[in-house]
């Protein structure tokens, strides 16, 4: 999967920061650090990465772009999936 652009609307960015205390920069860093991708449905994926803390990002993949839906701190099973 080739992701050239990470797109996050301002509303989503604000929600993620206020609810989960995760910044836009942290989300972008996840995509740079070779995350583990899991396809959830047709164009929706889950990316799990470690940037000092494990973060899970849900996004829609459209034409080499990741349209972020949400991001949060990974659960135990997501951390195990990433470590495999």
C-alpha positions in Angstrom: 0.0 0.0 0.0 1.4 3.3 -1.0 0.2 6.4 0.9 1.4 9.7 -0.4 -0.9 11.9 1.5 -2.5 11.9 4.9 -5.8 13.9 5.0 -7.5 14.9 8.3 -10.3 17.3 8.4 -10.1 20.0 11.1 -13.2 18.6 12.9 -11.7 15.1 13.0 -8.4 16.5 14.1 -10.0 18.4 17.0 -12.1 15.4 18.0 -9.1 13.1 18.1 -7.0 15.6 20.1 -9.8 16.4 22.7 -10.9 12.8 23.1 -7.7 10.8 22.8 -4.9 13.5 23.2 -3.3 12.5 19.9 -2.0 15.2 17.6 -1.9 15.4 13.8 1.9 15.1 13.8 1.6 11.8 15.7 -0.8 10.4 13.2 1.4 11.4 10.3 4.4 9.8 12.1 2.5 6.5 12.3 2.3 6.4 8.5 6.1 7.1 8.2 7.1 4.3 10.6 5.9 1.3 8.6 2.7 0.5 10.5 0.9 -2.8 10.4 -2.2 -2.5 8.1 -5.4 -4.6 8.4 -8.2 -4.3 5.9 -11.5 -3.8 7.7 -13.9 -3.5 4.8 -13.8 -2.4 1.1 -11.7 0.8 1.4 -11.3 1.1 5.2 -8.1 0.1 6.9 -6.7 0.0 10.4 -3.0 1.0 10.8 -1.2 0.2 14.0 2.2 1.8 14.8 4.6 2.5 17.6 6.0 6.0 18.1 7.0 5.6 21.7 3.3 4.7 22.3 1.1 2.4 20.3 -1.5 4.2 18.2 -4.2 2.8 16.0 -5.5 4.9 13.1 -8.7 4.0 11.1 -8.7 5.5 7.6 -10.2 5.2 4.2 -7.7 4.5 1.4 -8.5 6.4 -1.8 -6.1 7.0 -4.7 -2.8 6.9 -2.7 -4.4 9.0 0.1 -5.3 8.1 3.7 -8.5 9.9 4.8 -8.3 9.6 8.6 -11.6 8.7 10.3 -10.3 8.3 13.9 -7.1 7.5 15.9 -6.7 6.3 19.5 -4.2 4.5 21.8 -4.0 0.9 20.9 -5.6 -1.8 23.0 -3.7 -4.9 24.1 -4.9 -7.1 21.2 -3.9 -4.4 18.7 -0.4 -4.2 20.3 0.0 -8.0 20.0 -1.1 -7.8 16.4 1.5 -5.2 15.7 4.3 -7.1 17.4 3.6 -10.3 15.3 
